[in-house]
Amino acid sequence: MSPAGKPVHIVSCPTCKRSVPWVPESRYRPFCSERCQLIDLGAWADGRHAIPGDPQWADDGGDDPDSR
């Protein structure tokens, strides 16, 4: 429990799965450390993480391909 008497929510670090308390003192939450945070950022930058969706079309000033 926290000092205010409320239960502390515990999450798993997305990178290493270590337990992280969800409190303001957990500086890198939901990550356990800066290292895990940077590993995750690098995965997004490399394209290893992506949000699924429709393919994007290049903004070359042309018409929308769906309108042809």
Secondary structure, 3 states (H helix, E strand, C coil): CCCCCCCCCEEECCCCCCEEECCCCCCCCCCCCHHHHHHHHHHHHHCCCCCCCCCCCCCCCCCCHHHC
